[in-house]
Amino acid sequence: MLPTTESATQIAQIIQLAVAPVFLLAGVGAFLNVCASRLARIVDRGRALEPMILKARGNEHDRLLRELHTVDRRMRLVSSAITLTVASAVLVCAVVVLLFAAALIDLHAGTSIALLFIGSMVTLALGLSIFLIETRVAARVIRVRQTLLDHEVDEVDEAAGDE
């Protein structure tokens, strides 16, 4: 066993090594918060569409149904991004644990630590990429319909607006 001062110095060095992955975890946590908020808004939109679809007929029904399919796709994409990002966070936690274990019990785990960190970065990159795809899907759907842009206010509408 190491003398106390050397143990304290060694622990301090381990903590210094572990600080970068812990900051990474903070960033991953913030990203997960964004994803969870986005998923909640998507779910809310899906719930709002359901009664509208049941009441709609014709072209409006078809348009709302297409939007519901897109909402479903967006939910799956955000859920996948969350899953991959959580997996990344778990791998970062494993890196921190192995850093401490390797230093405390003289475990030669450099390759394992490196592979876990690479795995973490790959899963995080995949999660971010899927999130980017979801935002692109959302941007395509959230276009103002041409019929609304072409809508002209007639005199009856204007008179009702003046009241």
C-alpha positions as CSV (number, residue, x, y, z in Angstrom):
1,M,0.0,0.0,0.0
2,L,1.2,3.5,-0.8
3,P,1.9,6.0,1.9
4,T,-0.9,8.5,2.6
5,T,0.6,11.5,0.8
6,E,1.4,9.5,-2.3
7,S,-2.1,8.0,-2.3
8,A,-3.6,11.5,-2.1
9,T,-1.4,12.7,-4.9
10,Q,-2.3,9.7,-7.0
11,I,-6.0,10.2,-6.3
12,A,-5.7,13.9,-7.3
13,Q,-4.1,12.9,-10.6
14,I,-6.9,10.4,-11.3
15,I,-9.5,13.0,-10.6
16,Q,-7.7,15.4,-13.0
17,L,-7.8,12.7,-15.7
18,A,-11.5,12.1,-15.0
19,V,-12.5,15.8,-15.2
20,A,-12.7,15.9,-19.0
21,P,-15.1,13.0,-19.3
22,V,-17.2,14.5,-16.5
23,F,-17.5,17.8,-18.4
24,L,-18.4,15.7,-21.5
25,L,-21.2,14.1,-19.4
26,A,-22.5,17.6,-18.5
27,G,-22.7,18.5,-22.2
28,V,-24.4,15.1,-23.1
29,G,-26.9,15.8,-20.3
30,A,-27.8,19.2,-21.7
31,F,-28.2,17.6,-25.1
32,L,-30.5,14.9,-23.7
33,N,-32.6,17.7,-22.1
34,V,-33.0,19.3,-25.5
35,C,-34.0,16.0,-27.0
36,A,-36.5,15.2,-24.3
37,S,-38.1,18.6,-24.6
38,R,-38.3,18.2,-28.4
39,L,-39.8,14.8,-28.0
40,A,-42.5,16.1,-25.6
41,R,-43.4,18.8,-28.2
42,I,-43.6,16.3,-31.0
43,V,-45.9,14.0,-28.9
44,D,-48.1,17.0,-28.0
45,R,-48.4,17.8,-31.7
46,G,-49.4,14.2,-32.5
47,R,-52.0,14.2,-29.8
48,A,-53.4,17.5,-31.1
49,L,-53.6,16.0,-34.7
50,E,-55.7,13.0,-33.7
51,P,-59.0,14.7,-33.1
52,M,-58.5,17.0,-36.0
53,I,-58.0,14.0,-38.3
54,L,-61.2,12.4,-37.1
55,K,-63.2,15.5,-37.9
56,A,-61.5,16.4,-41.3
57,R,-62.6,15.2,-44.7
58,G,-61.0,15.2,-48.2
59,N,-57.8,17.0,-48.8
60,E,-57.5,18.3,-45.3
61,H,-57.8,14.8,-43.9
62,D,-55.1,13.6,-46.2
63,R,-52.8,16.5,-45.3
64,L,-53.3,15.9,-41.6
65,L,-52.7,12.2,-42.0
66,R,-49.4,12.9,-43.8
67,E,-48.4,15.2,-41.0
68,L,-49.2,12.6,-38.4
69,H,-47.0,10.1,-40.3
70,T,-44.2,12.7,-40.2
71,V,-44.8,13.2,-36.5
72,D,-44.5,9.5,-35.9
73,R,-41.2,9.4,-37.9
74,R,-39.9,12.4,-35.9
75,M,-40.7,10.6,-32.6
76,R,-38.8,7.6,-33.7
77,L,-35.8,9.7,-34.8
78,V,-35.6,11.6,-31.6
79,S,-36.1,8.4,-29.5
80,S,-33.2,6.9,-31.4
81,A,-31.0,10.0,-30.8
82,I,-31.8,9.8,-27.1
83,T,-31.0,6.1,-27.0
84,L,-27.6,6.6,-28.7
85,T,-26.8,9.6,-26.5
86,V,-27.6,7.7,-23.3
87,A,-25.4,4.8,-24.5
88,S,-22.6,7.4,-25.1
89,A,-23.1,8.7,-21.5
90,V,-22.9,5.2,-20.1
91,L,-19.7,4.5,-22.0
92,V,-18.2,7.8,-20.6
93,C,-19.2,6.6,-17.1
94,A,-17.4,3.3,-17.8
95,V,-14.3,5.3,-18.9
96,V,-14.3,7.2,-15.6
97,V,-14.8,4.0,-13.6
98,L,-11.9,2.3,-15.4
99,L,-9.7,5.3,-15.0
100,F,-10.1,5.0,-11.3
101,A,-9.9,1.2,-11.2
102,A,-6.8,1.2,-13.3
103,A,-5.0,3.6,-11.1
104,L,-6.1,2.2,-7.8
105,I,-5.5,-1.5,-8.4
106,D,-2.7,-1.1,-11.0
107,L,-5.0,-2.5,-13.7
108,H,-3.6,-2.2,-17.3
109,A,-6.8,-1.0,-19.0
110,G,-5.4,1.6,-21.4
111,T,-6.8,-0.2,-24.5
112,S,-10.1,-0.8,-22.9
113,I,-10.4,2.8,-21.8
114,A,-9.5,4.0,-25.3
115,L,-12.0,1.7,-26.9
116,L,-14.8,2.7,-24.6
117,F,-14.0,6.4,-25.2
118,I,-14.0,5.8,-29.0
119,G,-17.3,3.9,-28.7
120,S,-18.7,6.8,-26.7
121,M,-17.7,9.3,-29.3
122,V,-19.1,7.2,-32.1
123,T,-22.5,6.7,-30.4
124,L,-22.6,10.4,-29.5
125,A,-21.9,11.4,-33.1
126,L,-24.6,9.0,-34.3
127,G,-27.1,10.5,-31.8
128,L,-26.2,14.0,-33.0
129,S,-26.5,13.0,-36.6
130,I,-29.9,11.5,-36.1
131,F,-31.0,14.6,-34.3
132,L,-29.9,16.6,-37.3
133,I,-31.9,14.4,-39.6
134,E,-35.0,15.0,-37.3
135,T,-34.6,18.7,-37.4
136,R,-34.3,18.6,-41.2
137,V,-37.5,16.5,-41.4
138,A,-39.2,19.0,-39.1
139,A,-38.1,22.0,-41.2
140,R,-39.5,20.4,-44.4
141,V,-42.9,19.8,-42.8
142,I,-43.2,23.3,-41.2
143,R,-43.7,25.2,-44.4
144,V,-46.5,27.6,-44.8
145,R,-49.0,26.1,-47.2
146,Q,-49.4,28.0,-50.5
147,T,-53.1,28.2,-50.1
148,L,-52.6,30.3,-47.0
149,L,-50.0,32.5,-48.6
150,D,-52.4,33.1,-51.6
151,H,-55.4,33.7,-49.3
152,E,-56.9,37.1,-49.9
153,V,-59.0,38.9,-47.4
154,D,-62.4,39.8,-48.8
155,E,-64.5,42.7,-47.7
156,V,-66.7,40.6,-45.5
157,D,-63.6,39.3,-43.6
158,E,-62.3,42.9,-43.3
159,A,-65.5,44.2,-41.9
160,A,-65.6,41.4,-39.3
161,G,-62.0,42.3,-38.3
162,D,-62.9,45.9,-37.8
163,E,-65.6,45.1,-35.2
